[in-house]
Amino acid sequence: MSDQKTIGGGSLLIAWQLKGKRVLIVGGGEVGAQRIDSILATDAHIDLVSPSARLHTRTKQFLGAYPARITHLDQPFAFGDSSIDVGAYDMVLTALDDNDLSRRIVEACRVIRVPVNAADIPELCDFYFGGQVRDGPLQIMISTNGNGPRIAALIKDRVKGALSGKEGEALVRVGALRAKLKERAPGVGGELGKKRMRWMSRVCETWSLEELGSLGDEDVGMLLDEGWERNRVPAPAEILKGSKGSFWGKGVKSAGALSASVVSFMAGVVFARVAFSVYQSRR
Amino acid sequence: MSDQKTIGGGSLLIAWQLKGKRVLIVGGGEVGAQRIDSILATDAHIDLVSPSARLHTRTKQFLGAYPARITHLDQPFAFGDSSIDVGAYDMVLTALDDNDLSRRIVEACRVIRVPVNAADIPELCDFYFGGQVRDGPLQIMISTNGNGPRIAALIKDRVKGALSGKEGEALVRVGALRAKLKERAPGVGGELGKKRMRWMSRVCETWSLEELGSLGDEDVGMLLDEGWERNRVPAPAEILKGSKGSFWGKGVKSAGALSASVVSFMAGVVFARVAFSVYQSRR
């Protein structure tokens, strides 16, 4: 009944929206730099509270590279300081060695229901971070719910290894195809909306991710001319004549298996040749 | 500098904590059932507001299977109704056909900063859901940030295909090993804490995930006796003598490649045999 192997005991994995929001990060050390990296994936503005002397090299690099994204408040966090009001933020992340200060910040956030994460104090966190894989619009998070960070890294490698690296591009190109289709057949919902959705689904079912990712701007036009306008789904080879990306992608993947078969076949030939020689020499 | 291929434009993927929390789901249709499924992965209690007549079959199954987890309020959602106060919840999810009612619920939540998701109205959501893969303590989320649900399903299949199915068990067994190690060498932090962490890391680096997942309770004791007590990392074969889990796991994986090679070899033999026959018959 449930799609899940396991009921209970887990977290709710969600994609939090931070466009136009403000995030406060308290602490600019190594963990603070990790937090900045996570928030840079979104479109939030970051206020970083940390004395300059305590900034990690990576934090300094972020401040230098993304001045429009990060405002550095060169001071320690102090309660009663009018310049830092946790209520002014949509999310607060502490990355401090001082657990007592972290706790007090979390309590202040909790009262006014500002989502908060305190590094290294899981029982105080509204949410945890996890291993992240990103490729354009594609984001993948791997959470072990606090069990074994070392294994989490191994699982992240497996997930990365499963991707061809074309998935993000496929999402972008399908988005472009959908946008162009909407220009040709505009309107929201209704019969036309359903027809658009059906045709898009058929294309995504027929074409591989790698083929979708290889769709150039001209290909998109041709796919609409030859496909949408004629109510059919052209084969990828019909449209992607120009670009060999798809073919080579598959070629590289199967080259290993092919060469193994060739070697086995040759071994069989040699084995048979030797066996016949032995057989004939003894006859 | 950043671990990420892409800066900006994304969501913040997080693992939200709901242990001991209360979640309100408004609407018990098909999407409502999906929401119940998502929350059942956590330890939150669910209040479901929906007239009985509007419950999806799957929702009814959830209500029957998890009565202690879900309280069904058999009524439509109405403002001013004293029995439904969004402020009493830690999270609110609407799954309604009535967009206006959804909007009003979201606005009520926003004022008091209760995290809220409104199905089909992305611009009103604090967070989105995504494709989920779970195996015990392991949870993976795939988000395409609203681009192409069809492709999201294909990517989910790729991620699932990359897992051996032993990852969750490996996390559980490493957790058991860590717990037993802490019994033998108790205490928080300090030199002993560092030594424990180093030894655990070495084990996780030397053993494969599948081997870690095959650790039985007796194996854990032997690994501590032969490993931790002697400050070394025994080879998996030294400890896992009894259990063949690891061997078979690998065996199944390579069986396909092996049989392909055998077939190629035999093909080579047959080819050579025929070639010799032809050669001899013409001589």
Contacts between the chains, C-beta under 8 A, distances in Angstrom:
chain1	res1	chain2	res2	distance
A	1	B	58	6.7
A	1	B	61	5.1
A	1	B	62	7.1
A	1	B	65	6.7
A	2	B	37	5.3
A	2	B	40	6.4
A	2	B	62	8.0
A	3	B	37	6.0
A	3	B	132	7.3
A	4	B	37	6.8
A	4	B	40	7.4
A	4	B	41	5.6
A	4	B	132	7.2
A	4	B	134	4.8
A	5	B	134	5.6
A	5	B	135	5.8
A	5	B	136	7.3
A	5	B	168	7.6
A	6	B	41	7.1
A	6	B	134	5.6
A	6	B	135	7.3
A	6	B	136	5.6
A	6	B	168	7.7
A	7	B	40	5.3
A	7	B	41	7.0
A	7	B	66	7.6
A	8	B	40	7.0
A	8	B	41	7.2
A	8	B	42	7.1
A	8	B	43	5.4
A	8	B	69	7.9
A	9	B	41	8.0
A	9	B	42	7.9
A	9	B	43	6.5
A	9	B	137	7.5
A	10	B	41	4.3
A	10	B	42	5.6
A	10	B	134	6.6
A	10	B	137	7.6
A	10	B	139	5.6
A	11	B	15	3.6
A	11	B	16	6.0
A	11	B	17	6.1
A	11	B	18	7.3
A	11	B	41	7.7
A	11	B	42	6.3
A	11	B	139	6.3
A	12	B	15	7.3
A	12	B	16	4.3
A	12	B	18	5.6
A	12	B	38	6.4
A	12	B	39	6.7
A	12	B	41	6.9
A	12	B	42	5.2
A	12	B	44	7.8
A	12	B	91	7.9
A	13	B	13	7.1
A	13	B	14	7.6
A	13	B	15	5.6
A	13	B	16	7.6
A	13	B	130	7.1
A	13	B	132	6.2
A	13	B	139	5.5
A	13	B	140	7.8
A	13	B	141	3.8
A	14	B	13	7.6
A	14	B	14	6.3
A	14	B	16	5.5
A	14	B	117	8.0
A	14	B	127	4.1
A	14	B	128	6.8
A	14	B	129	6.5
A	14	B	130	7.7
A	14	B	141	7.6
A	15	B	11	3.6
A	15	B	12	7.3
A	15	B	13	5.6
A	15	B	127	6.0
A	15	B	128	4.3
A	15	B	129	7.6
A	15	B	130	5.7
A	15	B	141	7.4
A	15	B	143	4.4
A	15	B	145	7.0
A	16	B	11	6.0
A	16	B	12	4.3
A	16	B	13	7.6
A	16	B	14	5.5
A	16	B	126	6.8
A	16	B	127	4.8
A	17	B	11	6.0
A	17	B	125	6.2
A	17	B	126	6.1
A	17	B	127	6.1
A	17	B	128	7.0
A	18	B	11	7.4
A	18	B	12	5.6
A	37	B	2	5.3
A	37	B	3	6.0
A	37	B	4	6.8
A	38	B	12	6.4
A	39	B	12	6.7
A	40	B	2	6.4
A	40	B	4	7.4
A	40	B	7	5.3
A	40	B	8	7.0
A	41	B	4	5.6
A	41	B	6	7.1
A	41	B	7	7.0
A	41	B	8	7.2
A	41	B	9	8.0
A	41	B	10	4.3
A	41	B	11	7.7
A	41	B	12	6.9
A	42	B	8	7.1
A	42	B	9	7.8
A	42	B	10	5.6
A	42	B	11	6.3
A	42	B	12	5.2
A	43	B	8	5.4
A	43	B	9	6.5
A	44	B	12	7.8
A	58	B	1	6.6
A	61	B	1	5.1
A	62	B	1	7.1
A	62	B	2	7.9
A	65	B	1	6.7
A	66	B	7	7.5
A	69	B	8	7.9
A	91	B	12	7.9
A	112	B	113	7.0
A	113	B	112	7.0
A	113	B	113	3.8
A	113	B	114	7.1
A	114	B	113	7.1
A	115	B	115	7.2
A	117	B	14	8.0
A	125	B	17	6.2
A	126	B	16	6.8
A	126	B	17	6.1
A	127	B	14	4.1
A	127	B	15	6.0
A	127	B	16	4.7
A	127	B	17	6.1
A	128	B	14	6.8
A	128	B	15	4.4
A	128	B	17	7.0
A	129	B	14	6.5
A	129	B	15	7.6
A	130	B	13	7.1
A	130	B	14	7.7
A	130	B	15	5.7
A	132	B	3	7.3
A	132	B	4	7.1
A	132	B	13	6.2
A	134	B	4	4.9
A	134	B	5	5.6
A	134	B	6	5.6
A	134	B	10	6.6
A	135	B	5	5.8
A	135	B	6	7.3
A	136	B	5	7.4
A	136	B	6	5.6
A	137	B	9	7.5
A	137	B	10	7.6
A	137	B	144	5.7
A	137	B	145	4.8
A	137	B	147	4.7
A	138	B	142	7.5
A	138	B	143	7.5
A	138	B	144	5.8
A	138	B	145	8.0
A	138	B	155	6.7
A	139	B	10	5.5
A	139	B	11	6.4
A	139	B	13	5.5
A	139	B	142	7.9
A	139	B	143	4.7
A	139	B	144	7.9
A	139	B	145	6.8
A	140	B	13	7.8
A	140	B	140	6.6
A	140	B	141	6.9
A	140	B	142	5.3
A	140	B	143	7.5
A	140	B	159	6.9
A	141	B	13	3.7
A	141	B	14	7.6
A	141	B	15	7.4
A	141	B	140	6.9
A	141	B	141	4.8
A	141	B	143	7.7
A	142	B	138	7.5
A	142	B	139	7.8
A	142	B	140	5.3
A	143	B	15	4.4
A	143	B	138	7.5
A	143	B	139	4.7
A	143	B	140	7.4
A	143	B	141	7.7
A	144	B	137	5.6
A	144	B	138	5.8
A	144	B	139	7.9
A	144	B	171	5.5
A	145	B	15	6.9
A	145	B	137	4.8
A	145	B	138	8.0
A	145	B	139	6.8
A	147	B	137	4.7
A	147	B	171	4.4
A	147	B	172	7.6
A	147	B	174	7.0
A	147	B	175	5.2
A	148	B	171	5.6
A	148	B	174	4.9
A	148	B	175	7.1
A	148	B	178	7.8
A	148	B	204	6.9
A	150	B	200	7.5
A	150	B	201	5.7
A	150	B	204	4.2
A	150	B	205	7.2
A	151	B	167	7.4
A	151	B	170	6.0
A	151	B	171	5.8
A	151	B	174	6.2
A	151	B	204	6.1
A	151	B	209	6.7
A	151	B	212	7.4
A	154	B	204	7.7
A	154	B	209	5.9
A	155	B	138	6.7
A	155	B	140	8.0
A	155	B	163	7.5
A	155	B	167	5.4
A	155	B	209	7.6
A	158	B	162	4.7
A	158	B	163	6.4
A	158	B	167	7.8
A	159	B	140	6.9
A	159	B	159	5.5
A	159	B	162	5.7
A	161	B	162	6.2
A	162	B	158	4.7
A	162	B	159	5.7
A	162	B	161	6.2
A	162	B	162	3.2
A	163	B	155	7.6
A	163	B	158	6.5
A	167	B	151	7.4
A	167	B	155	5.4
A	167	B	158	7.8
A	168	B	5	7.6
A	168	B	6	7.7
A	170	B	151	6.0
A	171	B	144	5.5
A	171	B	147	4.4
A	171	B	148	5.6
A	171	B	151	5.8
A	172	B	147	7.7
A	174	B	147	7.1
A	174	B	148	5.0
A	174	B	151	6.1
A	175	B	147	5.2
A	175	B	148	7.1
A	178	B	148	7.9
A	200	B	150	7.5
A	201	B	150	5.7
A	204	B	148	6.9
A	204	B	150	4.3
A	204	B	151	6.1
A	204	B	154	7.7
A	205	B	150	7.3
A	209	B	151	6.7
A	209	B	154	6.0
A	209	B	155	7.5
A	212	B	151	7.4
A	257	B	257	7.6
A	257	B	260	7.2
A	260	B	257	7.1
A	260	B	260	7.3
A	260	B	261	6.3
A	260	B	264	7.8
A	261	B	260	6.3
A	261	B	261	7.2
A	261	B	264	4.5
A	262	B	264	7.7
A	263	B	264	8.0
A	264	B	260	7.7
A	264	B	261	4.4
A	264	B	262	7.7
A	264	B	263	8.0
A	264	B	264	3.4
A	264	B	265	4.7
A	264	B	268	6.8
A	265	B	264	4.7
A	265	B	265	7.2
A	265	B	267	5.7
A	265	B	268	4.3
A	265	B	271	7.4
A	266	B	268	6.5
A	267	B	265	5.8
A	267	B	268	6.3
A	268	B	264	6.8
A	268	B	265	4.3
A	268	B	266	6.4
A	268	B	267	6.2
A	268	B	268	1.9
A	268	B	269	4.5
A	268	B	270	7.8
A	268	B	271	7.1
A	268	B	272	6.8
A	269	B	268	4.5
A	269	B	269	7.7
A	269	B	271	6.2
A	269	B	272	4.6
A	270	B	268	7.8
A	271	B	265	7.4
A	271	B	268	7.1
A	271	B	269	6.2
A	271	B	272	7.8
A	272	B	268	6.8
A	272	B	269	4.6
A	272	B	271	7.7
A	272	B	272	3.2
A	272	B	273	5.7
A	272	B	276	7.5
A	273	B	272	5.8
A	273	B	276	8.0
A	276	B	272	7.5
A	276	B	273	7.9
A	276	B	276	5.6
